[in-house]
Amino acid sequence: MDIFYLDEYLQGAKVNCRISAKENNSLDFTKLCIEIRDALIREWEEGGAVDFSSATSLQKRAIIGYANETAYFKEKIKQMITCLQAETVAFPPWYENLAEAIFHENWGMAAIAEWFSDSYRESSSAKIIGDRIYFLHEGRMKQMPQKISEERKEQMIRAFLLLTPEERLDKEFHEVYLLDGTRITVFRGAMTKTGQDVVVFRRYIVPQLTFEEQASRKTIPTEAIPFFRAMVAVGFNVVFLGQIRSAKTTFLSTWQSYENPTLEGVLIETDPEIPMHQLMPGAPVIQLLADDEKLSKISKNLLRSDADYFILAEARDGNALDTAIRIAGKGTRRMKMTYHCGEPLDFPYDAAYEIVRSVGGDVSLTAQKVAASFDYVFHFVQLKNKNEKRLHGIYELSLDRATKSIVMKRICRYDFQNDNWTFENPISLQKLHLAEEESPEQAAILASESKRLSGRKEMIV
């Protein structure tokens, strides 16, 4: 495709209005959208001065979100608005300006466009159900006043599928990604009730927060910050558990931001969720996107990698969990992983069940391997106010090799009634000795902070 230079095109661009200002007295927003759409179609049919291989390609790229082509459409729309003297035509309040409104009504995101504006930049999810539109706002799905017609929704879905030409239009389920990384999931046809097709928009909002900022939001206890810093420094293998939107990925990002920036790391994600190149600019961290099938193909290469640590953001399946356990089995430290799990005490067996279901084996033996692979489990929850997250508990995880029994000791507990934390037990001597192998200085800090938080004078064997 030839390169299109917007500024050069607009210098010689002419707009031919088919409706004069006098004839245009009764022009409302809907009519204006139609007039401008038809005017552009006429221009393309009559061989306008668009420097593209085809007008169809121009439309496709603008709908998908390419900046150059989108700018072309919006500039043409502005010229036509001026030509029609339609600057005062009222437009729906969910759009930022008239040109933006006409673009999205005809070619762009329609009424869902507001979710992509600055007003909702912190919203991680939006949904279209039937003709209704919802935005996630302050932790809850909020129904918006705008609607979308079945015809316009179908047009939008077809535009999204331009990103994946191999996708068949008659399929009942689609998953695609926009240029900005937004994931779009479509359920339609026999999968939904008549007139209730669903389009889900999901983007990853991972704030770059310090431990202090996390504490100011009351997600974690302030008094535990020195303890957490020491845990990062000694390189424990940690798992962050919780339901969807419980802040486990945000806390993983915070934890990782304190990692030694000279060490080599590998980040494996299913979706482009954690911007590690922004979180740790300059650090030698390889970022890979691999779903279940791809991960199974590259797992052997990962096992042969000389990376200092691995991060598995959102281990969703048995292959991901199996890869994590095998990497940890090589003695790799500083491993970090998030996993959906409602009950932390079930984690070793939940993970083992998924691994066995994918690659085979014995659940009990695999659960023992899981327990031997990780040192600490952090469990996060949402409060009744969905916008508030809390560290619900910290568990020390280990395997008693003599009895082959899994040991999970709770060292931190959140009190819902008083909205505070208590530390019940210090870390074990086993974990302390492990920390000393990495850094005697940080291990001493870890021991001191652990005893301070728990109110104990000695460590526990």
C-alpha distance (Angstrom), angle and dihedral (degrees) to the residues before:
residue distance angle dihedral
M1 . . .
D2 3.81 . .
I3 3.80 118.0 .
F4 3.79 111.8 -102.1
Y5 3.82 117.1 -145.4
L6 3.79 108.4 -160.1
D7 3.80 96.9 -165.0
E8 3.82 92.9 51.8
Y9 3.79 92.1 48.4
L10 3.79 95.0 48.3
Q11 3.80 92.7 51.6
G12 3.79 89.4 68.9
A13 3.79 99.7 26.4
K14 3.80 118.3 124.5
V15 3.76 126.8 -168.0
N16 3.79 117.9 -147.1
C17 3.83 110.3 -156.0
R18 3.79 114.4 -154.0
I19 3.83 92.0 -170.3
S20 3.78 120.0 58.0
A21 3.79 122.5 -140.8
K22 3.85 91.3 -108.6
E23 3.80 91.2 53.4
N24 3.76 88.8 46.2
N25 3.81 100.9 66.3
S26 3.80 94.4 110.8
L27 3.81 96.3 44.0
D28 3.81 110.6 134.1
F29 3.81 129.1 -177.7
T30 3.81 95.9 -87.7
K31 3.80 92.9 48.2
L32 3.80 90.9 45.2
C33 3.82 90.9 53.7
I34 3.80 90.2 51.3
E35 3.80 93.8 45.9
I36 3.79 94.1 50.7
R37 3.80 92.6 44.1
D38 3.81 91.2 50.7
A39 3.82 91.8 45.1
L40 3.79 91.7 55.8
I41 3.80 91.5 46.6
R42 3.81 89.8 51.7
E43 3.78 90.7 49.9
W44 3.80 91.7 52.7
E45 3.81 92.5 45.6
E46 3.79 91.0 50.1
G47 3.80 92.0 50.8
G48 3.81 102.1 -101.5
A49 3.78 123.0 -165.9
V50 3.79 96.3 -90.9
D51 3.79 108.8 143.2
F52 3.82 96.6 -145.5
S53 3.77 132.7 105.8
S54 3.79 88.0 -111.6
A55 3.79 140.8 -8.8
T56 3.79 88.6 -121.9
S57 3.79 90.9 62.2
L58 3.81 89.3 49.8
Q59 3.80 91.8 53.7
K60 3.80 93.8 46.4
R61 3.78 94.4 51.5
A62 3.81 93.0 46.0
I63 3.81 92.0 50.7
I64 3.81 91.9 49.0
G65 3.79 90.1 51.5
Y66 3.81 109.1 -103.4
A67 3.80 105.1 163.7
N68 3.82 97.7 -139.1
E69 3.79 95.3 51.3
T70 3.81 93.3 40.9
A71 3.81 89.2 52.8
Y72 3.81 89.5 51.5
F73 3.80 92.0 55.0
K74 3.80 94.2 46.1
E75 3.80 93.3 48.2
K76 3.81 91.5 49.5
I77 3.80 89.4 49.3
K78 3.81 91.5 51.3
Q79 3.80 90.5 52.0
M80 3.79 92.0 50.1
I81 3.80 92.0 48.1
T82 3.80 88.9 54.7
C83 3.80 92.3 45.0
L84 3.81 90.7 52.2
Q85 3.81 92.0 43.3
A86 3.80 86.8 -128.0
E87 3.80 98.7 138.2
T88 3.81 92.2 120.3
V89 3.81 96.8 51.9
A90 3.81 108.3 125.5
F91 3.80 116.6 -119.7
P92 3.84 132.1 -167.8
P93 3.83 113.0 -76.1
W94 3.81 94.2 -124.6
Y95 3.80 90.2 72.3
E96 3.80 123.7 77.0
N97 3.81 98.4 -136.2
L98 3.79 141.3 -10.3
A99 3.81 97.5 -94.4
E100 3.81 90.6 48.4
A101 3.79 90.3 49.2
I102 3.80 94.3 51.6
F103 3.80 92.6 46.7
H104 3.81 93.7 52.0
E105 3.80 94.4 42.2
N106 3.80 91.5 53.4
W107 3.80 106.1 29.3
G108 3.81 114.6 -6.4
M109 3.79 135.7 61.4
A110 3.80 96.8 -47.2
A111 3.81 113.2 -150.7
I112 3.82 92.6 -15.8
A113 3.84 88.2 69.2
E114 3.81 90.9 91.9
W115 3.81 89.2 69.4
F116 3.82 88.6 62.8
S117 3.83 92.2 52.9
D118 3.80 126.3 97.5
S119 3.81 90.7 -101.2
Y120 3.81 91.0 69.8
R121 3.80 101.4 28.7
E122 3.84 89.3 120.7
S123 3.82 92.7 52.2
S124 3.80 111.4 103.6
S125 3.80 99.0 -168.1
A126 3.81 143.6 36.0
K127 3.81 131.4 174.7
I128 3.76 140.0 -161.4
I129 3.81 112.4 -156.4
G130 3.78 112.2 177.7
D131 3.80 103.5 -44.9
R132 3.83 94.0 -28.5
I133 3.81 124.5 103.1
Y134 3.81 126.5 -152.4
F135 3.82 132.2 -173.9
L136 3.79 125.5 -165.0
H137 3.80 103.8 -119.4
E138 3.81 126.3 172.9
G139 3.78 91.2 -14.1
R140 3.82 97.4 -49.2
M141 3.79 136.4 86.8
K142 3.80 108.2 -107.4
Q143 3.80 121.3 -161.9
M144 3.79 110.2 -130.1
P145 3.81 124.7 -143.7
Q146 3.80 94.8 -122.1
K147 3.80 123.6 89.1
I148 3.78 133.9 -160.2
S149 3.79 125.8 -142.8
E150 3.80 122.3 -126.6
E151 3.81 90.5 -117.0
R152 3.80 93.7 51.6
K153 3.81 92.2 45.3
E154 3.81 90.9 52.0
Q155 3.80 89.8 49.6
M156 3.80 89.6 51.5
I157 3.81 93.0 49.6
R158 3.80 90.7 50.8
A159 3.80 88.8 51.3
F160 3.81 91.7 51.5
L161 3.78 90.8 51.0
L162 3.80 89.2 59.3
L163 3.81 84.4 79.6
T164 3.80 89.5 64.4
P165 3.81 107.9 36.0
E166 3.81 90.5 177.8
E167 3.82 90.2 65.6
R168 3.80 114.5 101.4
L169 3.79 113.8 -129.4
D170 3.79 92.7 -139.1
K171 3.81 94.1 61.6
E172 3.81 116.8 114.4
F173 3.82 95.6 -141.6
H174 3.79 129.5 45.1
E175 3.80 134.5 171.8
V176 3.80 119.7 -170.8
Y177 3.80 138.6 156.8
L178 3.78 128.8 -130.9
L179 3.78 121.7 -137.8
D180 3.82 91.2 -96.2
G181 3.81 92.0 55.7
T182 3.80 96.6 -100.9
R183 3.81 109.8 150.5
I184 3.80 115.8 -138.1
T185 3.79 120.8 -162.9
V186 3.81 119.9 -170.2
F187 3.81 126.4 -163.5
R188 3.79 116.0 -176.1
G189 3.79 145.9 138.1
A190 3.80 116.7 33.4
M191 3.82 90.7 -5.1
T192 3.81 91.5 71.6
K193 3.78 137.2 40.5
T194 3.80 118.4 -94.1
G195 3.80 110.6 -72.9
Q196 3.81 92.2 4.5
D197 3.81 103.3 98.0
V198 3.80 111.7 157.2
V199 3.81 132.1 -138.6
V200 3.82 116.4 -175.3
F201 3.81 121.6 -164.8
R202 3.81 117.1 -161.5
R203 3.77 129.4 177.0
Y204 3.74 129.0 171.7
I205 3.76 117.0 -114.3
V206 3.78 106.7 -174.3
P207 3.83 109.9 169.8
Q208 3.78 116.0 -147.1
L209 3.79 98.6 -126.0
T210 3.78 134.3 166.8
F211 3.81 122.7 -136.0
E212 3.81 86.8 -103.3
E213 3.82 91.5 54.3
Q214 3.79 90.4 47.5
A215 3.81 88.6 52.1
S216 3.82 91.8 48.4
R217 3.81 87.2 58.1
K218 3.82 87.6 50.1
T219 3.80 91.3 -121.0
I220 3.82 91.0 125.7
P221 3.83 134.1 16.8
T222 3.80 114.6 -91.6
E223 3.79 92.4 -142.6
A224 3.81 91.2 60.9
I225 3.82 96.6 58.5
P226 3.86 96.1 97.6
F227 3.81 88.1 47.5
F228 3.82 91.8 52.6
R229 3.79 92.3 47.1
A230 3.80 90.3 54.0
M231 3.82 91.5 47.4
V232 3.80 89.8 55.9
A233 3.78 92.3 46.7
V234 3.82 94.9 53.5
G235 3.80 91.8 49.8
F236 3.79 105.7 -121.4
N237 3.81 117.7 -179.6
V238 3.80 105.6 -116.5
V239 3.80 138.4 -173.2
F240 3.80 124.3 -157.7
L241 3.80 112.4 -152.6
G242 3.78 132.8 -173.3
Q243 3.75 147.3 107.1
I244 3.80 124.7 -74.6
R245 3.82 112.7 -60.1
S246 3.79 94.0 11.6
A247 3.85 92.9 127.2
K248 3.80 96.1 -109.9
T249 3.83 93.0 129.9
T250 3.80 91.2 46.2
F251 3.80 90.0 52.4
L252 3.80 91.1 47.5
S253 3.81 88.0 54.7
T254 3.80 90.7 49.1
W255 3.81 91.3 48.4
Q256 3.80 91.4 48.3
S257 3.81 92.4 50.4
Y258 3.84 88.0 68.4
E259 3.81 92.7 52.4
N260 3.80 120.2 117.1
P261 3.84 103.1 -87.5
T262 3.82 92.9 -150.3
L263 3.80 94.3 62.5
E264 3.80 121.1 95.0
G265 3.78 115.2 -116.7
V266 3.80 140.1 -179.4
L267 3.80 121.0 -148.8
I268 3.81 116.1 -162.9
E269 3.81 119.2 -168.3
T270 3.76 137.3 167.8
D271 3.81 90.4 -149.4
P272 3.82 128.4 24.6
E273 3.79 93.3 -99.9
I274 3.82 109.5 137.6
P275 3.85 115.9 50.3
M276 3.79 95.1 -148.8
H277 3.82 92.4 171.4
Q278 3.82 87.1 62.3
L279 3.79 96.3 37.8
M280 3.82 93.3 51.8
P281 3.81 107.4 14.9
G282 3.77 111.0 -165.2
A283 3.82 95.5 16.5
P284 3.85 114.5 127.5
V285 3.80 95.8 -116.4
I286 3.81 118.9 146.9
Q287 3.81 112.5 -146.4
L288 3.80 116.3 -153.4
L289 3.80 131.1 -178.1
A290 3.79 111.3 -151.6
D291 3.78 131.3 154.9
D292 3.80 124.4 -159.0
E293 3.81 94.9 -75.1
K294 3.82 96.1 43.9
L295 3.79 93.2 44.8
S296 3.79 91.9 54.2
K297 3.82 88.5 55.5
I298 3.81 96.5 49.6
S299 3.82 99.8 35.9
K300 3.83 92.2 97.2
N301 3.80 90.3 52.8
L302 3.81 90.2 49.7
L303 3.79 90.6 51.2
R304 3.82 89.4 54.5
S305 3.80 91.6 47.8
D306 3.79 118.9 116.7
A307 3.82 92.6 -144.5
D308 3.80 117.1 140.2
Y309 3.79 93.1 -135.7
F310 3.80 144.4 -0.5
I311 3.79 132.9 -139.9
L312 3.80 119.8 -158.4
A313 3.77 105.4 -168.3
E314 3.79 107.7 -159.4
A315 3.80 105.8 -4.3
R316 3.80 96.8 -152.5
D317 3.76 103.8 168.2
G318 3.77 146.1 29.6
N319 3.80 95.0 -95.6
A320 3.81 91.7 56.8
L321 3.80 92.2 46.6
D322 3.80 92.3 45.6
T323 3.80 90.3 51.2
A324 3.82 90.0 51.1
I325 3.81 93.0 50.0
R326 3.79 93.4 47.6
I327 3.82 91.9 48.5
A328 3.81 90.6 49.1
G329 3.79 88.9 47.9
K330 3.81 88.6 63.9
G331 3.79 88.8 62.4
T332 3.80 96.3 -100.4
R333 3.81 111.9 162.8
R334 3.82 132.3 -161.3
M335 3.79 92.6 44.0
K336 3.80 114.8 162.6
M337 3.79 127.8 -169.2
T338 3.80 140.5 166.8
Y339 3.79 122.2 -148.4
H340 3.81 136.8 175.1
C341 3.79 107.6 -115.7
G342 3.79 129.3 142.2
E343 3.81 98.1 -161.7
P344 3.81 116.1 43.5
L345 3.81 93.2 -158.4
D346 3.81 88.4 62.0
F347 3.81 94.1 53.6
P348 3.85 99.1 99.4
Y349 3.80 92.8 50.1
D350 3.82 95.5 38.5
A351 3.80 89.5 53.4
A352 3.81 91.9 43.7
Y353 3.81 91.6 51.5
E354 3.83 91.2 53.2
I355 3.81 91.8 47.8
V356 3.81 93.7 49.0
R357 3.78 91.5 46.8
S358 3.82 90.0 54.7
V359 3.79 104.9 35.8
G360 3.81 105.1 10.8
G361 3.78 130.9 -120.3
D362 3.79 138.2 117.2
V363 3.83 117.9 -48.3
S364 3.83 95.9 -144.0
L365 3.80 94.8 48.2
T366 3.82 91.1 44.7
A367 3.80 91.4 49.8
Q368 3.81 88.1 54.5
K369 3.81 89.2 53.5
V370 3.81 89.9 50.7
A371 3.80 90.9 51.8
A372 3.80 91.0 48.8
S373 3.81 92.2 49.9
F374 3.81 101.3 57.1
D375 3.78 132.2 50.4
Y376 3.79 105.2 -166.1
V377 3.79 137.5 20.5
F378 3.82 120.6 -155.2
H379 3.80 116.3 -162.3
F380 3.82 121.2 -159.3
V381 3.82 130.5 -169.8
Q382 3.79 140.9 -177.0
L383 3.78 118.4 -120.7
K384 3.79 124.2 -135.0
N385 3.79 86.0 -86.9
K386 3.80 94.3 66.0
N387 3.79 91.2 -150.5
E388 3.81 91.3 66.7
K389 3.82 120.8 78.7
R390 3.79 130.0 -171.4
L391 3.76 138.7 -168.2
H392 3.81 97.6 -117.6
G393 3.78 98.3 -171.3
I394 3.80 148.7 -26.1
Y395 3.80 120.3 -135.3
E396 3.76 129.2 -167.8
L397 3.81 108.3 -138.0
S398 3.80 125.0 -159.8
L399 3.78 144.3 142.4
D400 3.80 120.9 -119.3
R401 3.78 96.7 -140.0
A402 3.79 93.5 -166.0
T403 3.81 94.4 58.5
K404 3.84 97.2 21.4
S405 3.80 88.2 -129.2
I406 3.81 125.1 143.9
V407 3.81 114.0 -122.1
M408 3.80 122.2 -159.0
K409 3.80 114.3 177.3
R410 3.79 119.2 -174.0
I411 3.80 111.0 -135.9
C412 3.82 99.1 169.6
R413 3.82 131.3 35.7
Y414 3.81 130.5 -174.5
D415 3.82 117.3 -137.0
F416 3.81 108.6 -145.5
Q417 3.79 94.0 -169.0
N418 3.81 96.5 53.4
D419 3.81 96.8 27.0
N420 3.79 94.2 -129.5
W421 3.80 141.9 101.3
T422 3.77 136.0 -111.3
F423 3.80 126.1 -161.3
E424 3.77 109.1 -142.5
N425 3.81 105.5 179.7
P426 3.79 137.1 17.9
I427 3.77 119.0 -122.4
S428 3.79 116.2 -84.3
L429 3.78 126.3 -99.8
Q430 3.81 87.7 -116.4
K431 3.82 91.4 62.0
L432 3.79 91.6 41.0
H433 3.80 91.5 55.4
L434 3.80 88.8 49.1
A435 3.81 88.9 52.6
E436 3.82 91.7 49.6
E437 3.81 90.5 58.5
E438 3.81 88.8 61.5
S439 3.79 101.3 36.9
P440 3.83 125.6 -8.0
E441 3.81 90.5 -167.4
Q442 3.82 94.3 53.4
A443 3.80 90.9 41.0
A444 3.81 88.9 58.2
I445 3.81 89.9 51.9
L446 3.79 89.4 47.3
A447 3.81 92.2 52.6
S448 3.79 92.8 46.7
E449 3.82 93.8 48.1
S450 3.79 92.5 44.7
K451 3.80 92.0 53.7
R452 3.82 91.6 44.8
L453 3.81 93.7 51.6
S454 3.80 94.9 45.6
G455 3.80 95.6 40.3
R456 3.82 90.4 -126.7
K457 3.78 125.7 134.4
E458 3.77 96.5 -152.8
M459 3.78 140.0 38.6
I460 3.80 122.7 -112.0
V461 3.78 122.1 -117.9
